[in-house]
Amino acid sequence: MTPAARVQAAIDVLDAVIAAARGQGASADRVAAEWFRTRRFVGSKDRRAIRDLAWRAIRACGEVPASGRAAMLRVAQDDAALAALFDGSNYGPAPLREGETVAGGGVAPQWLAEALTASGLDEAEQAALLGRAPLDIRANRLKITREALAEQLPVASEPVMADGLRLETGARAEDWPEFGEGLFEVQDGGSQLACAAFAAQPGEAVVDLCAGAGGKTLALAAAMDNRGALLACDIDRARLSRLPDRAARAGAMAETRLLNPGKESGMLADWAGKADGVLIDAPCSGTGTWRRNPEARWRLSPAAVERYATMQAHVLRVGAGLVRPGGRLTYIVCSLLDREGAGVIDAFLAERPDWRAEPMDLPAGRPRGKGWRLTPLSDATDGFFFVNLRRA
């Protein structure tokens, strides 16, 4: 493909991504994958170039763009070489027209940027939310040490957190035989630190309440050395159904339990007041993960954030009911909005005087409210808020 044809292809992908974002449809990754699937004539180099152009435009536009062309013109404003490709050549974009719509810039829609500012994130912190993320993996200590894993990998790596290794952006780690053998899992360093803060111990009874596909469950199983009782729960059947195969590959032991929304406490009655620890990786807006899915900021609204906060308060109450006296609960969100982090915890503690937040001293991050925060700019991880709570 010619450079101009790549630009037009990126515009076409952007049009599909924008439509999906407005309709709360598939993620940009899935939209792009489907676009390429129906155009198998596009070679691998062209695919990478088209994707890079499209994602560059996604990151450049704060508000949802009017069109893919408007988004690409936003990038072209600061890139003369790109602007020159709007030349009307075969398969390329039409020439520039005087007065045509150009998408606005910024980190996020205005209301969301203001919410981030109110949550203590300055302009530099907000801009870093849209950077390129490295690939972090966690050595599965049930099978191998981090040091031994680093020696086996086909690419260079550097240590991150206790069991982690950081690889270059774009490494296809899940295609490596070491992944198939269960020697590691792909897991952001911030997520690894949140699991480490929970400090699961061998022999404990532990519940991963919002387990999803089980990434944190596998980290807990490794920390527990497969000794004790580990229950992974979720209301999403499709995501939870992926955990047994992942656990088998990792050599991890965990029971799974599918829950019905609104009926979680009743379906977990056998665990009521018995867990040494409960981990809650709560559903959230994902504002800390924009480096991986930057179009997600176009899908949010103030009402959506409020819905997440309501869900978070609910799962906190459910999780608290499972903890034995003297036991603990770790609440995690990959959001940097106080409405989903410090604010949710303040409200919980106000209604539950038998619980307290415990102080933290970790190798990365800093205090936020009664918990702990990690950000891409300061810690080179995804954005996280988490807190350790203790029942009296």
Secondary structure, DSSP 8 states (H G I E B T S, - for coil): --HHHHHHHHHHHHHHHHHHHHTT-S-HHHHHHHHHHT-TTS-HHHHHHHHHHHHHHHHH-SS--S-HHHHHHHHHTT-HHHHTT-S--TTS-----TT------SSS-HHHHHHHHHTT--HHHHHHTTS---EEEEE-TTT--HHHHHHHSSS--EEETTTEEEE-TT--GGGSHHHHTTSEEE--HHHHHHHHHH---TT-EEEETT-TTSHHHHHHHHHTTT-SEEEEEES-HHHHTTHHHHHHHHT---EEEE--TT-HHHHTGGGTTTEEEEEEE-----GGGTTT-GGGGGT--HHHHHHHHHHHHHHHHHHHTTEEEEEEEEEEES---TTTTHHHHHHHHHH-TTEEE-----SS-EEETTEEEE-HHHHSS--EEEEEEEE-
